[in-house]
């Protein structure tokens, strides 16, 4: 007699994590560099999230 192998799916766990880039708008601000005041324009920053 031959035994048939039955695949066991109970031991298989698949964890899929999807990370997508999210664009976040940064408001404009002023900063001091080299002793001078600079205006920084608003821009979009890429943040990797779930």
LINHUFEN-V246777 format. One record per pair of residues at least 24 apart in sequence whose C-alpha atoms are under 10 Angstrom apart, sorted by the first residue. I is the first residue (numbers start at 0). GAP is how many residues later the second one is. Records with the same first field share a line. If there is no record, write none. Layout:
I=GAP, GAP
This chain:
16=33
17=31, 32
18=28, 29, 30, 31
19=26, 27, 28, 29, 30
20=24, 25, 26, 27, 28, 29
21=24, 25, 26, 27, 28
22=24, 25
